[in-house]
């Protein structure tokens, strides 16, 4: 992170970016507990990869596509029937999945970033 970004992040009121980032961390922790039983953060994607014969990153990318398609349908289609997941929730999921995909790429399995 550059010095100017660090300065902008320190002091002053929290930015919307920071608030959303904090919400992502909370949401990911809760979903990790539900999807992996508190295990390593990519366990559910690795299991799906084994079951389908795909690579872990392919399973994760398919989830991103699914979420983006849902976003499009909610924006362009009829009123949502599932009312407990908003557009914001869907986009937070995409952001979390993108970060997890980076972890999978960088670590190979995500186990070092538990």
Secondary structure, 3 states (H helix, E strand, C coil): CCHHHHHHHCCCCCCHHHHHHHHHHHHHHHHHHHHHCCCCCCHHHHHHHHHHCCCHHHHHHHHHHHHHHHHHHHHHCCCCCCCCCCHHHHHHHHHHHHHHHHHHHHHCCCHHHC
